[in-house]
């Protein structure tokens, strides 16, 4: 079964079956650790958002030119 097929099957579960599935899924320590790891990765990705600031390029260009003059 592909991931997409599995996803569709989960989405089609009734309320009771979905609750039972999620209860079993979230009681598995390995799965919880993986969910936490993915959460930490997402948080760290957002923490470095400031590196995408074009205003920061001015400083980078200046720092590069100083380094080139010192060589």
One Martini backbone bead per residue (centre of mass of N, CA, C, O) as a GRO file, in nm:
protein
   71
    1UNK     BB    1   0.097   0.036   0.023
    2UNK     BB    2   0.068   0.353  -0.014
    3UNK     BB    3   0.071   0.656   0.126
    4UNK     BB    4  -0.179   0.765  -0.018
    5UNK     BB    5  -0.364   0.528   0.048
    6UNK     BB    6  -0.339   0.546   0.353
    7UNK     BB    7  -0.444   0.831   0.382
    8UNK     BB    8  -0.726   0.776   0.263
    9UNK     BB    9  -0.810   0.563   0.471
   10UNK     BB   10  -0.793   0.744   0.718
   11UNK     BB   11  -0.996   0.964   0.615
   12UNK     BB   12  -1.236   0.727   0.595
   13UNK     BB   13  -1.276   0.704   0.876
   14UNK     BB   14  -1.444   0.677   1.136
   15UNK     BB   15  -1.466   0.812   1.438
   16UNK     BB   16  -1.393   0.559   1.607
   17UNK     BB   17  -1.158   0.453   1.431
   18UNK     BB   18  -0.988   0.709   1.446
   19UNK     BB   19  -0.955   0.717   1.750
   20UNK     BB   20  -0.819   0.441   1.775
   21UNK     BB   21  -0.583   0.494   1.587
   22UNK     BB   22  -0.467   0.744   1.739
   23UNK     BB   23  -0.425   0.607   2.008
   24UNK     BB   24  -0.223   0.397   1.907
   25UNK     BB   25  -0.021   0.583   1.767
   26UNK     BB   26   0.024   0.780   2.033
   27UNK     BB   27   0.144   0.520   2.211
   28UNK     BB   28   0.401   0.526   2.040
   29UNK     BB   29   0.721   0.609   2.109
   30UNK     BB   30   0.850   0.630   1.824
   31UNK     BB   31   0.638   0.820   1.704
   32UNK     BB   32   0.666   1.048   1.906
   33UNK     BB   33   0.965   1.107   1.846
   34UNK     BB   34   0.919   1.180   1.548
   35UNK     BB   35   0.725   1.414   1.593
   36UNK     BB   36   0.921   1.582   1.763
   37UNK     BB   37   1.144   1.605   1.552
   38UNK     BB   38   0.971   1.753   1.342
   39UNK     BB   39   0.904   1.993   1.525
   40UNK     BB   40   1.196   2.091   1.568
   41UNK     BB   41   1.258   2.142   1.271
   42UNK     BB   42   1.040   2.356   1.230
   43UNK     BB   43   1.140   2.553   1.446
   44UNK     BB   44   1.427   2.593   1.328
   45UNK     BB   45   1.341   2.703   1.057
   46UNK     BB   46   1.200   2.962   1.177
   47UNK     BB   47   1.455   3.076   1.332
   48UNK     BB   48   1.607   3.136   1.029
   49UNK     BB   49   1.442   3.357   0.871
   50UNK     BB   50   1.638   3.610   0.890
   51UNK     BB   51   1.832   3.512   0.651
   52UNK     BB   52   1.607   3.623   0.427
   53UNK     BB   53   1.716   3.915   0.449
   54UNK     BB   54   1.804   4.159   0.222
   55UNK     BB   55   1.938   4.362   0.424
   56UNK     BB   56   2.175   4.165   0.494
   57UNK     BB   57   2.345   4.197   0.229
   58UNK     BB   58   2.493   4.455   0.297
   59UNK     BB   59   2.673   4.330   0.512
   60UNK     BB   60   2.794   4.103   0.343
   61UNK     BB   61   2.930   4.288   0.131
   62UNK     BB   62   3.106   4.441   0.332
   63UNK     BB   63   3.257   4.201   0.457
   64UNK     BB   64   3.381   4.103   0.189
   65UNK     BB   65   3.543   4.363   0.117
   66UNK     BB   66   3.723   4.358   0.368
   67UNK     BB   67   3.848   4.077   0.318
   68UNK     BB   68   3.978   4.150   0.042
   69UNK     BB   69   4.164   4.381   0.151
   70UNK     BB   70   4.326   4.187   0.360
   71UNK     BB   71   4.458   3.993   0.119
   0.00000   0.00000   0.00000
